[in-house]
Structures are given as structure tokens and as C-alpha cells.
Amino acid sequence: MTQTVSVFLLLLVAVCAANLPFLSSRLFAVWPLSQSKSLAWRLLELVVYYFAVGGLGLLLEKHAGQIAPQGWEFYAITGTLFITLAFPGFVVRYLLKQRS
């Protein structure tokens, strides 16, 4: 797998994972809940998915060669990017008017 394919694969997985908590009413898209999912559960899922996508990124980077050391700036930027990628799902869930 080339680096270009790895980057596009990681971006596609990140977009899907960032929006999944807001588009699914199940916990981690697997377990059904007896009541509707609150915003706190959705944010917890978002954090877990951020670390899962980060793990996939590390795996792809290790496959391509040596893993580069990262500082706190890297994690701050990727965290805000992940939150930005989650915005469409947030808009669909909370900001669009739901028709009965």
C-alpha cells in the first residue's frame, strides 16, 4: 500500500468515525440502549473513536517505515481536526429540525 492510499484511507476512516456517534443511536454502533443516547455518551464515543483512528494511523505509519515522535501540538491539532470532521453529524443530530 502506498503512502497516498494510506493517507486517503485514514481520512475516510476518520470522517466516518467522527460522524458515527451522531448518526447511530446504538452505543459504539453495536449495543442498543434502553433510552436515547445523551450528548455525554456521544462525546465519549468520539474520544474513543479518536484514539482508534490514531491507532490505525500509527499502524499505517509503522508499516510505511519508522514512526516519527510527536509532541503535544500534534495531538491538539489532530483532536481539533477530528472534532471539525464530526460537525456534519452534529448538525444533522442537533441543529436540523426533526419532522414528526
PyMOL commands that set and color helices and strands:
alter all, ss='L'
color gray80, all
select helices_A, chain A and resi 3-23+39-64+72-85+87-95
alter helices_A, ss='H'
color red, helices_A
deselect
rebuild
show_as cartoon
